[in-house]
């Protein structure tokens, strides 16, 4: 394999160098994701060590990432449901 186009089945060809480059880019991103996941875990562990509850922190992070209008709508519905069930 010299990296040139490789013909498969007569009607299909693959540019080996280009394909390899795409695969390597995805692999690099996967490695970066693993590193970021470890960093995030370390931040939560540090916060926990300082006395913060990590579950509510994760919820806040998730809420902050949502669209504000969608979040407001869901919070209003939650309050309505809680009131209907005598929970508030």
PDB file of N, CA, C and O in Angstrom:
ATOM      1  N   UNK A   1       0.839  -1.192   0.000  1.00  0.00           N
ATOM      2  CA  UNK A   1       0.000   0.000   0.000  1.00  0.00           C
ATOM      3  C   UNK A   1       0.878   1.247   0.000  1.00  0.00           C
ATOM      4  O   UNK A   1       1.608   1.515   0.954  1.00  0.00           O
ATOM      5  N   UNK A   2       0.792   1.978  -1.058  1.00  0.00           N
ATOM      6  CA  UNK A   2       1.588   3.194  -1.154  1.00  0.00           C
ATOM      7  C   UNK A   2       0.769   4.441  -0.866  1.00  0.00           C
ATOM      8  O   UNK A   2       1.260   5.552  -1.062  1.00  0.00           O
ATOM      9  N   UNK A   3      -0.478   4.284  -0.399  1.00  0.00           N
ATOM     10  CA  UNK A   3      -1.310   5.424  -0.063  1.00  0.00           C
ATOM     11  C   UNK A   3      -2.139   5.929  -1.222  1.00  0.00           C
ATOM     12  O   UNK A   3      -2.874   6.906  -1.079  1.00  0.00           O
ATOM     13  N   UNK A   4      -2.033   5.281  -2.365  1.00  0.00           N
ATOM     14  CA  UNK A   4      -2.821   5.710  -3.515  1.00  0.00           C
ATOM     15  C   UNK A   4      -4.246   5.202  -3.381  1.00  0.00           C
ATOM     16  O   UNK A   4      -4.597   4.536  -2.406  1.00  0.00           O
ATOM     17  N   UNK A   5      -5.058   5.525  -4.374  1.00  0.00           N
ATOM     18  CA  UNK A   5      -6.435   5.025  -4.375  1.00  0.00           C
ATOM     19  C   UNK A   5      -6.421   3.511  -4.512  1.00  0.00           C
ATOM     20  O   UNK A   5      -5.645   2.945  -5.282  1.00  0.00           O
ATOM     21  N   UNK A   6      -7.279   2.882  -3.763  1.00  0.00           N
ATOM     22  CA  UNK A   6      -7.407   1.436  -3.802  1.00  0.00           C
ATOM     23  C   UNK A   6      -8.806   1.130  -4.304  1.00  0.00           C
ATOM     24  O   UNK A   6      -9.792   1.613  -3.747  1.00  0.00           O
ATOM     25  N   UNK A   7      -8.889   0.331  -5.353  1.00  0.00           N
ATOM     26  CA  UNK A   7     -10.194  -0.004  -5.917  1.00  0.00           C
ATOM     27  C   UNK A   7     -10.705  -1.285  -5.274  1.00  0.00           C
ATOM     28  O   UNK A   7      -9.984  -2.274  -5.149  1.00  0.00           O
ATOM     29  N   UNK A   8     -11.976  -1.237  -4.869  1.00  0.00           N
ATOM     30  CA  UNK A   8     -12.607  -2.378  -4.217  1.00  0.00           C
ATOM     31  C   UNK A   8     -13.856  -2.738  -5.001  1.00  0.00           C
ATOM     32  O   UNK A   8     -14.720  -1.887  -5.213  1.00  0.00           O
ATOM     33  N   UNK A   9     -13.959  -3.953  -5.421  1.00  0.00           N
ATOM     34  CA  UNK A   9     -15.167  -4.422  -6.094  1.00  0.00           C
ATOM     35  C   UNK A   9     -15.431  -3.771  -7.435  1.00  0.00           C
ATOM     36  O   UNK A   9     -16.551  -3.853  -7.938  1.00  0.00           O
ATOM     37  N   UNK A  10     -14.455  -3.138  -8.023  1.00  0.00           N
ATOM     38  CA  UNK A  10     -14.621  -2.574  -9.354  1.00  0.00           C
ATOM     39  C   UNK A  10     -15.303  -1.221  -9.412  1.00  0.00           C
ATOM     40  O   UNK A  10     -14.986  -0.428 -10.299  1.00  0.00           O
ATOM     41  N   UNK A  11     -16.229  -0.919  -8.504  1.00  0.00           N
ATOM     42  CA  UNK A  11     -16.974   0.343  -8.560  1.00  0.00           C
ATOM     43  C   UNK A  11     -16.677   1.281  -7.402  1.00  0.00           C
ATOM     44  O   UNK A  11     -17.245   2.371  -7.341  1.00  0.00           O
ATOM     45  N   UNK A  12     -15.814   0.894  -6.492  1.00  0.00           N
ATOM     46  CA  UNK A  12     -15.609   1.662  -5.275  1.00  0.00           C
ATOM     47  C   UNK A  12     -14.127   1.832  -5.044  1.00  0.00           C
ATOM     48  O   UNK A  12     -13.376   0.858  -5.084  1.00  0.00           O
ATOM     49  N   UNK A  13     -13.697   3.058  -4.802  1.00  0.00           N
ATOM     50  CA  UNK A  13     -12.283   3.275  -4.511  1.00  0.00           C
ATOM     51  C   UNK A  13     -12.136   4.090  -3.247  1.00  0.00           C
ATOM     52  O   UNK A  13     -13.012   4.876  -2.883  1.00  0.00           O
ATOM     53  N   UNK A  14     -11.013   3.888  -2.585  1.00  0.00           N
ATOM     54  CA  UNK A  14     -10.728   4.562  -1.329  1.00  0.00           C
ATOM     55  C   UNK A  14      -9.367   5.233  -1.451  1.00  0.00           C
ATOM     56  O   UNK A  14      -8.391   4.606  -1.863  1.00  0.00           O
ATOM     57  N   UNK A  15      -9.311   6.503  -1.093  1.00  0.00           N
ATOM     58  CA  UNK A  15      -8.033   7.204  -1.035  1.00  0.00           C
ATOM     59  C   UNK A  15      -7.434   6.890   0.332  1.00  0.00           C
ATOM     60  O   UNK A  15      -7.828   7.485   1.336  1.00  0.00           O
ATOM     61  N   UNK A  16      -6.498   5.973   0.372  1.00  0.00           N
ATOM     62  CA  UNK A  16      -5.985   5.438   1.629  1.00  0.00           C
ATOM     63  C   UNK A  16      -5.388   6.515   2.525  1.00  0.00           C
ATOM     64  O   UNK A  16      -5.644   6.517   3.729  1.00  0.00           O
ATOM     65  N   UNK A  17      -4.601   7.427   1.968  1.00  0.00           N
ATOM     66  CA  UNK A  17      -3.991   8.476   2.790  1.00  0.00           C
ATOM     67  C   UNK A  17      -5.046   9.383   3.413  1.00  0.00           C
ATOM     68  O   UNK A  17      -4.956   9.745   4.587  1.00  0.00           O
ATOM     69  N   UNK A  18      -6.042   9.744   2.617  1.00  0.00           N
ATOM     70  CA  UNK A  18      -7.105  10.613   3.123  1.00  0.00           C
ATOM     71  C   UNK A  18      -7.913   9.895   4.201  1.00  0.00           C
ATOM     72  O   UNK A  18      -8.224  10.483   5.237  1.00  0.00           O
ATOM     73  N   UNK A  19      -8.252   8.639   3.967  1.00  0.00           N
ATOM     74  CA  UNK A  19      -8.979   7.851   4.950  1.00  0.00           C
ATOM     75  C   UNK A  19      -8.185   7.727   6.236  1.00  0.00           C
ATOM     76  O   UNK A  19      -8.733   7.898   7.325  1.00  0.00           O
ATOM     77  N   UNK A  20      -6.891   7.428   6.118  1.00  0.00           N
ATOM     78  CA  UNK A  20      -6.026   7.308   7.296  1.00  0.00           C
ATOM     79  C   UNK A  20      -6.008   8.624   8.085  1.00  0.00           C
ATOM     80  O   UNK A  20      -6.026   8.611   9.316  1.00  0.00           O
ATOM     81  N   UNK A  21      -5.974   9.756   7.377  1.00  0.00           N
ATOM     82  CA  UNK A  21      -5.964  11.065   8.034  1.00  0.00           C
ATOM     83  C   UNK A  21      -7.251  11.294   8.819  1.00  0.00           C
ATOM     84  O   UNK A  21      -7.215  11.798   9.942  1.00  0.00           O
ATOM     85  N   UNK A  22      -8.392  10.922   8.229  1.00  0.00           N
ATOM     86  CA  UNK A  22      -9.662  11.063   8.950  1.00  0.00           C
ATOM     87  C   UNK A  22      -9.677  10.190  10.203  1.00  0.00           C
ATOM     88  O   UNK A  22     -10.079  10.640  11.276  1.00  0.00           O
ATOM     89  N   UNK A  23      -9.239   8.948  10.062  1.00  0.00           N
ATOM     90  CA  UNK A  23      -9.210   8.022  11.199  1.00  0.00           C
ATOM     91  C   UNK A  23      -8.313   8.567  12.299  1.00  0.00           C
ATOM     92  O   UNK A  23      -8.684   8.543  13.472  1.00  0.00           O
ATOM     93  N   UNK A  24      -7.141   9.055  11.931  1.00  0.00           N
ATOM     94  CA  UNK A  24      -6.203   9.587  12.927  1.00  0.00           C
ATOM     95  C   UNK A  24      -6.759  10.824  13.617  1.00  0.00           C
ATOM     96  O   UNK A  24      -6.528  11.019  14.811  1.00  0.00           O
ATOM     97  N   UNK A  25      -7.496  11.672  12.880  1.00  0.00           N
ATOM     98  CA  UNK A  25      -8.119  12.843  13.501  1.00  0.00           C
ATOM     99  C   UNK A  25      -9.157  12.421  14.535  1.00  0.00           C
ATOM    100  O   UNK A  25      -9.217  12.987  15.627  1.00  0.00           O
ATOM    101  N   UNK A  26      -9.974  11.425  14.191  1.00  0.00           N
ATOM    102  CA  UNK A  26     -10.987  10.938  15.138  1.00  0.00           C
ATOM    103  C   UNK A  26     -10.301  10.337  16.363  1.00  0.00           C
ATOM    104  O   UNK A  26     -10.740  10.570  17.489  1.00  0.00           O
ATOM    105  N   UNK A  27      -9.242   9.576  16.159  1.00  0.00           N
ATOM    106  CA  UNK A  27      -8.518   8.981  17.284  1.00  0.00           C
ATOM    107  C   UNK A  27      -7.930  10.058  18.198  1.00  0.00           C
ATOM    108  O   UNK A  27      -7.940   9.913  19.421  1.00  0.00           O
ATOM    109  N   UNK A  28      -7.419  11.131  17.605  1.00  0.00           N
ATOM    110  CA  UNK A  28      -6.874  12.236  18.400  1.00  0.00           C
ATOM    111  C   UNK A  28      -7.974  12.899  19.227  1.00  0.00           C
ATOM    112  O   UNK A  28      -7.768  13.222  20.396  1.00  0.00           O
ATOM    113  N   UNK A  29      -9.135  13.097  18.620  1.00  0.00           N
ATOM    114  CA  UNK A  29     -10.271  13.686  19.345  1.00  0.00           C
ATOM    115  C   UNK A  29     -10.701  12.769  20.488  1.00  0.00           C
ATOM    116  O   UNK A  29     -10.999  13.239  21.586  1.00  0.00           O
ATOM    117  N   UNK A  30     -10.733  11.458  20.231  1.00  0.00           N
ATOM    118  CA  UNK A  30     -11.089  10.499  21.285  1.00  0.00           C
ATOM    119  C   UNK A  30     -10.131  10.595  22.460  1.00  0.00           C
ATOM    120  O   UNK A  30     -10.554  10.543  23.615  1.00  0.00           O
ATOM    121  N   UNK A  31      -8.848  10.733  22.173  1.00  0.00           N
ATOM    122  CA  UNK A  31      -7.850  10.867  23.242  1.00  0.00           C
ATOM    123  C   UNK A  31      -8.065  12.168  24.017  1.00  0.00           C
ATOM    124  O   UNK A  31      -7.949  12.187  25.242  1.00  0.00           O
ATOM    125  N   UNK A  32      -8.376  13.247  23.310  1.00  0.00           N
ATOM    126  CA  UNK A  32      -8.629  14.523  23.968  1.00  0.00           C
ATOM    127  C   UNK A  32      -9.872  14.443  24.848  1.00  0.00           C
ATOM    128  O   UNK A  32      -9.896  14.994  25.949  1.00  0.00           O
ATOM    129  N   UNK A  33     -10.910  13.751  24.357  1.00  0.00           N
ATOM    130  CA  UNK A  33     -12.130  13.575  25.154  1.00  0.00           C
ATOM    131  C   UNK A  33     -11.824  12.834  26.452  1.00  0.00           C
ATOM    132  O   UNK A  33     -12.337  13.191  27.513  1.00  0.00           O
ATOM    133  N   UNK A  34     -10.991  11.806  26.365  1.00  0.00           N
ATOM    134  CA  UNK A  34     -10.627  11.043  27.559  1.00  0.00           C
ATOM    135  C   UNK A  34      -9.885  11.933  28.548  1.00  0.00           C
ATOM    136  O   UNK A  34     -10.125  11.865  29.754  1.00  0.00           O
ATOM    137  N   UNK A  35      -8.987  12.767  28.036  1.00  0.00           N
ATOM    138  CA  UNK A  35      -8.246  13.686  28.906  1.00  0.00           C
ATOM    139  C   UNK A  35      -9.195  14.680  29.571  1.00  0.00           C
ATOM    140  O   UNK A  35      -9.073  14.954  30.765  1.00  0.00           O
ATOM    141  N   UNK A  36     -10.136  15.218  28.804  1.00  0.00           N
ATOM    142  CA  UNK A  36     -11.091  16.178  29.355  1.00  0.00           C
ATOM    143  C   UNK A  36     -12.005  15.528  30.390  1.00  0.00           C
ATOM    144  O   UNK A  36     -12.342  16.148  31.398  1.00  0.00           O
ATOM    145  N   UNK A  37     -12.402  14.295  30.147  1.00  0.00           N
ATOM    146  CA  UNK A  37     -13.240  13.575  31.104  1.00  0.00           C
ATOM    147  C   UNK A  37     -12.494  13.409  32.427  1.00  0.00           C
ATOM    148  O   UNK A  37     -13.077  13.572  33.499  1.00  0.00           O
ATOM    149  N   UNK A  38     -11.215  13.086  32.347  1.00  0.00           N
ATOM    150  CA  UNK A  38     -10.406  12.946  33.556  1.00  0.00           C
ATOM    151  C   UNK A  38     -10.278  14.282  34.276  1.00  0.00           C
ATOM    152  O   UNK A  38     -10.381  14.334  35.502  1.00  0.00           O
ATOM    153  N   UNK A  39     -10.056  15.361  33.535  1.00  0.00           N
ATOM    154  CA  UNK A  39      -9.961  16.686  34.147  1.00  0.00           C
ATOM    155  C   UNK A  39     -11.258  17.074  34.854  1.00  0.00           C
ATOM    156  O   UNK A  39     -11.235  17.623  35.955  1.00  0.00           O
ATOM    157  N   UNK A  40     -12.391  16.780  34.206  1.00  0.00           N
ATOM    158  CA  UNK A  40     -13.685  17.107  34.807  1.00  0.00           C
ATOM    159  C   UNK A  40     -13.875  16.312  36.097  1.00  0.00           C
ATOM    160  O   UNK A  40     -14.355  16.847  37.097  1.00  0.00           O
ATOM    161  N   UNK A  41     -13.503  15.055  36.070  1.00  0.00           N
ATOM    162  CA  UNK A  41     -13.606  14.213  37.261  1.00  0.00           C
ATOM    163  C   UNK A  41     -12.758  14.787  38.397  1.00  0.00           C
ATOM    164  O   UNK A  41     -13.177  14.779  39.555  1.00  0.00           O
ATOM    165  N   UNK A  42     -11.579  15.278  38.067  1.00  0.00           N
ATOM    166  CA  UNK A  42     -10.701  15.879  39.071  1.00  0.00           C
ATOM    167  C   UNK A  42     -11.303  17.154  39.664  1.00  0.00           C
ATOM    168  O   UNK A  42     -11.172  17.402  40.862  1.00  0.00           O
ATOM    169  N   UNK A  43     -11.956  17.957  38.836  1.00  0.00           N
ATOM    170  CA  UNK A  43     -12.599  19.189  39.327  1.00  0.00           C
ATOM    171  C   UNK A  43     -13.714  18.844  40.301  1.00  0.00           C
ATOM    172  O   UNK A  43     -13.814  19.448  41.369  1.00  0.00           O
ATOM    173  N   UNK A  44     -14.559  17.870  39.942  1.00  0.00           N
ATOM    174  CA  UNK A  44     -15.636  17.463  40.839  1.00  0.00           C
ATOM    175  C   UNK A  44     -15.076  16.872  42.136  1.00  0.00           C
ATOM    176  O   UNK A  44     -15.632  17.106  43.209  1.00  0.00           O
ATOM    177  N   UNK A  45     -14.002  16.122  42.049  1.00  0.00           N
ATOM    178  CA  UNK A  45     -13.381  15.553  43.256  1.00  0.00           C
ATOM    179  C   UNK A  45     -12.836  16.662  44.149  1.00  0.00           C
ATOM    180  O   UNK A  45     -12.959  16.594  45.372  1.00  0.00           O
ATOM    181  N   UNK A  46     -12.241  17.670  43.548  1.00  0.00           N
ATOM    182  CA  UNK A  46     -11.729  18.804  44.321  1.00  0.00           C
ATOM    183  C   UNK A  46     -12.876  19.554  44.999  1.00  0.00           C
ATOM    184  O   UNK A  46     -12.777  19.918  46.170  1.00  0.00           O
ATOM    185  N   UNK A  47     -13.959  19.783  44.262  1.00  0.00           N
ATOM    186  CA  UNK A  47     -15.120  20.465  44.837  1.00  0.00           C
ATOM    187  C   UNK A  47     -15.688  19.655  45.996  1.00  0.00           C
ATOM    188  O   UNK A  47     -16.039  20.212  47.036  1.00  0.00           O
ATOM    189  N   UNK A  48     -15.776  18.345  45.816  1.00  0.00           N
ATOM    190  CA  UNK A  48     -16.287  17.472  46.874  1.00  0.00           C
ATOM    191  C   UNK A  48     -15.385  17.539  48.096  1.00  0.00           C
ATOM    192  O   UNK A  48     -15.865  17.563  49.229  1.00  0.00           O
ATOM    193  N   UNK A  49     -14.094  17.570  47.869  1.00  0.00           N
ATOM    194  CA  UNK A  49     -13.138  17.689  48.957  1.00  0.00           C
ATOM    195  C   UNK A  49     -13.269  18.998  49.729  1.00  0.00           C
ATOM    196  O   UNK A  49     -12.902  19.078  50.901  1.00  0.00           O
ATOM    197  N   UNK A  50     -13.789  20.008  49.068  1.00  0.00           N
ATOM    198  CA  UNK A  50     -13.991  21.316  49.709  1.00  0.00           C
ATOM    199  C   UNK A  50     -15.375  21.430  50.329  1.00  0.00           C
ATOM    200  O   UNK A  50     -15.741  22.482  50.854  1.00  0.00           O
ATOM    201  N   UNK A  51     -16.151  20.336  50.269  1.00  0.00           N
ATOM    202  CA  UNK A  51     -17.447  20.322  50.938  1.00  0.00           C
ATOM    203  C   UNK A  51     -18.653  20.575  50.048  1.00  0.00           C
ATOM    204  O   UNK A  51     -19.778  20.638  50.543  1.00  0.00           O
ATOM    205  N   UNK A  52     -18.445  20.719  48.756  1.00  0.00           N
ATOM    206  CA  UNK A  52     -19.572  20.945  47.852  1.00  0.00           C
ATOM    207  C   UNK A  52     -20.198  19.610  47.455  1.00  0.00           C
ATOM    208  O   UNK A  52     -19.512  18.595  47.334  1.00  0.00           O
ATOM    209  N   UNK A  53     -21.506  19.635  47.257  1.00  0.00           N
ATOM    210  CA  UNK A  53     -22.220  18.449  46.783  1.00  0.00           C
ATOM    211  C   UNK A  53     -22.136  18.445  45.257  1.00  0.00           C
ATOM    212  O   UNK A  53     -22.539  19.402  44.598  1.00  0.00           O
ATOM    213  N   UNK A  54     -21.604  17.350  44.710  1.00  0.00           N
ATOM    214  CA  UNK A  54     -21.354  17.342  43.273  1.00  0.00           C
ATOM    215  C   UNK A  54     -22.610  17.072  42.441  1.00  0.00           C
ATOM    216  O   UNK A  54     -22.693  17.510  41.293  1.00  0.00           O
ATOM    217  N   UNK A  55     -23.566  16.372  42.995  1.00  0.00           N
ATOM    218  CA  UNK A  55     -24.780  16.100  42.210  1.00  0.00           C
ATOM    219  C   UNK A  55     -25.517  17.394  41.855  1.00  0.00           C
ATOM    220  O   UNK A  55     -25.877  17.586  40.694  1.00  0.00           O
ATOM    221  N   UNK A  56     -25.751  18.287  42.826  1.00  0.00           N
ATOM    222  CA  UNK A  56     -26.373  19.572  42.445  1.00  0.00           C
ATOM    223  C   UNK A  56     -25.488  20.390  41.504  1.00  0.00           C
ATOM    224  O   UNK A  56     -25.995  21.105  40.640  1.00  0.00           O
ATOM    225  N   UNK A  57     -24.180  20.289  41.668  1.00  0.00           N
ATOM    226  CA  UNK A  57     -23.283  21.004  40.753  1.00  0.00           C
ATOM    227  C   UNK A  57     -23.479  20.519  39.323  1.00  0.00           C
ATOM    228  O   UNK A  57     -23.547  21.319  38.390  1.00  0.00           O
ATOM    229  N   UNK A  58     -23.569  19.196  39.157  1.00  0.00           N
ATOM    230  CA  UNK A  58     -23.768  18.629  37.820  1.00  0.00           C
ATOM    231  C   UNK A  58     -25.102  19.102  37.230  1.00  0.00           C
ATOM    232  O   UNK A  58     -25.198  19.379  36.034  1.00  0.00           O
ATOM    233  N   UNK A  59     -26.122  19.190  38.080  1.00  0.00           N
ATOM    234  CA  UNK A  59     -27.421  19.669  37.627  1.00  0.00           C
ATOM    235  C   UNK A  59     -27.329  21.115  37.164  1.00  0.00           C
ATOM    236  O   UNK A  59     -27.887  21.476  36.129  1.00  0.00           O
ATOM    237  N   UNK A  60     -26.623  21.941  37.930  1.00  0.00           N
ATOM    238  CA  UNK A  60     -26.468  23.352  37.559  1.00  0.00           C
ATOM    239  C   UNK A  60     -25.711  23.479  36.244  1.00  0.00           C
ATOM    240  O   UNK A  60     -26.081  24.289  35.394  1.00  0.00           O
ATOM    241  N   UNK A  61     -24.657  22.689  36.066  1.00  0.00           N
ATOM    242  CA  UNK A  61     -23.898  22.724  34.811  1.00  0.00           C
ATOM    243  C   UNK A  61     -24.816  22.367  33.643  1.00  0.00           C
ATOM    244  O   UNK A  61     -24.776  23.014  32.596  1.00  0.00           O
ATOM    245  N   UNK A  62     -25.637  21.341  33.825  1.00  0.00           N
ATOM    246  CA  UNK A  62     -26.572  20.920  32.778  1.00  0.00           C
ATOM    247  C   UNK A  62     -27.590  22.028  32.487  1.00  0.00           C
ATOM    248  O   UNK A  62     -27.874  22.328  31.327  1.00  0.00           O
ATOM    249  N   UNK A  63     -28.131  22.628  33.540  1.00  0.00           N
ATOM    250  CA  UNK A  63     -29.125  23.691  33.359  1.00  0.00           C
ATOM    251  C   UNK A  63     -28.537  24.899  32.645  1.00  0.00           C
ATOM    252  O   UNK A  63     -29.186  25.489  31.781  1.00  0.00           O
ATOM    253  N   UNK A  64     -27.319  25.264  32.999  1.00  0.00           N
ATOM    254  CA  UNK A  64     -26.683  26.429  32.370  1.00  0.00           C
ATOM    255  C   UNK A  64     -26.423  26.205  30.886  1.00  0.00           C
ATOM    256  O   UNK A  64     -26.341  27.166  30.120  1.00  0.00           O
ATOM    257  N   UNK A  65     -26.292  24.933  30.470  1.00  0.00           N
ATOM    258  CA  UNK A  65     -26.044  24.624  29.063  1.00  0.00           C
ATOM    259  C   UNK A  65     -27.324  24.647  28.230  1.00  0.00           C
ATOM    260  O   UNK A  65     -27.265  24.711  27.002  1.00  0.00           O
ATOM    261  N   UNK A  66     -28.478  24.595  28.891  1.00  0.00           N
ATOM    262  CA  UNK A  66     -29.755  24.571  28.178  1.00  0.00           C
ATOM    263  C   UNK A  66     -30.141  25.957  27.675  1.00  0.00           C
ATOM    264  O   UNK A  66     -29.641  26.978  28.146  1.00  0.00           O
ATOM    265  N   UNK A  67     -31.039  25.955  26.708  1.00  0.00           N
ATOM    266  CA  UNK A  67     -31.620  27.194  26.215  1.00  0.00           C
ATOM    267  C   UNK A  67     -32.456  27.800  27.339  1.00  0.00           C
ATOM    268  O   UNK A  67     -33.283  27.101  27.923  1.00  0.00           O
ATOM    269  N   UNK A  68     -32.263  29.089  27.660  1.00  0.00           N
ATOM    270  CA  UNK A  68     -32.989  29.710  28.780  1.00  0.00           C
ATOM    271  C   UNK A  68     -34.513  29.628  28.650  1.00  0.00           C
ATOM    272  O   UNK A  68     -35.203  29.412  29.646  1.00  0.00           O
ATOM    273  N   UNK A  69     -35.044  29.797  27.442  1.00  0.00           N
ATOM    274  CA  UNK A  69     -36.491  29.732  27.253  1.00  0.00           C
ATOM    275  C   UNK A  69     -37.017  28.320  27.514  1.00  0.00           C
ATOM    276  O   UNK A  69     -38.051  28.140  28.156  1.00  0.00           O
ATOM    277  N   UNK A  70     -36.300  27.339  27.013  1.00  0.00           N
ATOM    278  CA  UNK A  70     -36.700  25.950  27.226  1.00  0.00           C
ATOM    279  C   UNK A  70     -36.632  25.604  28.713  1.00  0.00           C
ATOM    280  O   UNK A  70     -37.512  24.930  29.249  1.00  0.00           O
ATOM    281  N   UNK A  71     -35.576  26.075  29.365  1.00  0.00           N
ATOM    282  CA  UNK A  71     -35.424  25.811  30.797  1.00  0.00           C
ATOM    283  C   UNK A  71     -36.555  26.447  31.589  1.00  0.00           C
ATOM    284  O   UNK A  71     -37.098  25.813  32.494  1.00  0.00           O
ATOM    285  N   UNK A  72     -36.924  27.682  31.274  1.00  0.00           N
ATOM    286  CA  UNK A  72     -38.006  28.370  31.969  1.00  0.00           C
ATOM    287  C   UNK A  72     -39.330  27.635  31.776  1.00  0.00           C
ATOM    288  O   UNK A  72     -40.124  27.519  32.710  1.00  0.00           O
ATOM    289  N   UNK A  73     -39.561  27.146  30.574  1.00  0.00           N
ATOM    290  CA  UNK A  73     -40.788  26.409  30.295  1.00  0.00           C
ATOM    291  C   UNK A  73     -40.853  25.116  31.116  1.00  0.00           C
ATOM    292  O   UNK A  73     -41.895  24.784  31.680  1.00  0.00           O
ATOM    293  N   UNK A  74     -39.740  24.397  31.175  1.00  0.00           N
ATOM    294  CA  UNK A  74     -39.694  23.147  31.936  1.00  0.00           C
ATOM    295  C   UNK A  74     -39.830  23.400  33.436  1.00  0.00           C
ATOM    296  O   UNK A  74     -40.489  22.632  34.137  1.00  0.00           O
ATOM    297  N   UNK A  75     -39.205  24.477  33.932  1.00  0.00           N
ATOM    298  CA  UNK A  75     -39.322  24.806  35.350  1.00  0.00           C
ATOM    299  C   UNK A  75     -40.750  25.187  35.711  1.00  0.00           C
ATOM    300  O   UNK A  75     -41.240  24.821  36.779  1.00  0.00           O
ATOM    301  N   UNK A  76     -41.427  25.927  34.818  1.00  0.00           N
ATOM    302  CA  UNK A  76     -42.821  26.297  35.061  1.00  0.00           C
ATOM    303  C   UNK A  76     -43.707  25.058  35.093  1.00  0.00           C
ATOM    304  O   UNK A  76     -44.592  24.943  35.940  1.00  0.00           O
ATOM    305  N   UNK A  77     -43.470  24.140  34.177  1.00  0.00           N
ATOM    306  CA  UNK A  77     -44.249  22.899  34.153  1.00  0.00           C
ATOM    307  C   UNK A  77     -43.989  22.079  35.412  1.00  0.00           C
ATOM    308  O   UNK A  77     -44.916  21.501  35.979  1.00  0.00           O
ATOM    309  N   UNK A  78     -42.742  22.027  35.848  1.00  0.00           N
ATOM    310  CA  UNK A  78     -42.405  21.288  37.069  1.00  0.00           C
ATOM    311  C   UNK A  78     -43.135  21.883  38.273  1.00  0.00           C
ATOM    312  O   UNK A  78     -43.680  21.143  39.091  1.00  0.00           O
ATOM    313  N   UNK A  79     -43.149  23.196  38.385  1.00  0.00           N
ATOM    314  CA  UNK A  79     -43.850  23.847  39.494  1.00  0.00           C
ATOM    315  C   UNK A  79     -45.350  23.552  39.441  1.00  0.00           C
ATOM    316  O   UNK A  79     -45.975  23.296  40.471  1.00  0.00           O
ATOM    317  N   UNK A  80     -45.912  23.590  38.260  1.00  0.00           N
ATOM    318  CA  UNK A  80     -47.332  23.292  38.078  1.00  0.00           C
ATOM    319  C   UNK A  80     -47.628  21.864  38.542  1.00  0.00           C
ATOM    320  O   UNK A  80     -48.593  21.635  39.272  1.00  0.00           O
ATOM    321  N   UNK A  81     -46.806  20.914  38.122  1.00  0.00           N
ATOM    322  CA  UNK A  81     -47.012  19.513  38.497  1.00  0.00           C
ATOM    323  C   UNK A  81     -46.840  19.314  40.001  1.00  0.00           C
ATOM    324  O   UNK A  81     -47.611  18.582  40.622  1.00  0.00           O
ATOM    325  N   UNK A  82     -45.836  19.961  40.589  1.00  0.00           N
ATOM    326  CA  UNK A  82     -45.630  19.855  42.031  1.00  0.00           C
ATOM    327  C   UNK A  82     -46.814  20.423  42.796  1.00  0.00           C
ATOM    328  O   UNK A  82     -47.242  19.839  43.792  1.00  0.00           O
ATOM    329  N   UNK A  83     -47.343  21.538  42.352  1.00  0.00           N
ATOM    330  CA  UNK A  83     -48.516  22.138  42.992  1.00  0.00           C
ATOM    331  C   UNK A  83     -49.713  21.212  42.869  1.00  0.00           C
ATOM    332  O   UNK A  83     -50.451  21.027  43.837  1.00  0.00           O
ATOM    333  N   UNK A  84     -49.918  20.631  41.704  1.00  0.00           N
ATOM    334  CA  UNK A  84     -51.045  19.720  41.494  1.00  0.00           C
ATOM    335  C   UNK A  84     -50.964  18.507  42.412  1.00  0.00           C
ATOM    336  O   UNK A  84     -51.989  17.944  42.796  1.00  0.00           O
ATOM    337  N   UNK A  85     -49.747  18.107  42.764  1.00  0.00           N
ATOM    338  CA  UNK A  85     -49.553  16.936  43.627  1.00  0.00           C
ATOM    339  C   UNK A  85     -49.371  17.309  45.094  1.00  0.00           C
ATOM    340  O   UNK A  85     -49.084  16.450  45.927  1.00  0.00           O
ATOM    341  N   UNK A  86     -49.542  18.623  45.413  1.00  0.00           N
ATOM    342  CA  UNK A  86     -49.409  19.068  46.791  1.00  0.00           C
ATOM    343  C   UNK A  86     -48.002  19.021  47.322  1.00  0.00           C
ATOM    344  O   UNK A  86     -47.793  18.821  48.518  1.00  0.00           O
ATOM    345  N   UNK A  87     -47.019  19.205  46.435  1.00  0.00           N
ATOM    346  CA  UNK A  87     -45.622  19.108  46.834  1.00  0.00           C
ATOM    347  C   UNK A  87     -44.966  20.450  47.069  1.00  0.00           C
ATOM    348  O   UNK A  87     -43.803  20.493  47.471  1.00  0.00           O
ATOM    349  N   UNK A  88     -45.681  21.572  46.830  1.00  0.00           N
ATOM    350  CA  UNK A  88     -45.045  22.862  47.050  1.00  0.00           C
ATOM    351  C   UNK A  88     -45.854  23.745  47.931  1.00  0.00           C
ATOM    352  O   UNK A  88     -45.450  24.874  48.213  1.00  0.00           O
TER     353      UNK A  88
END
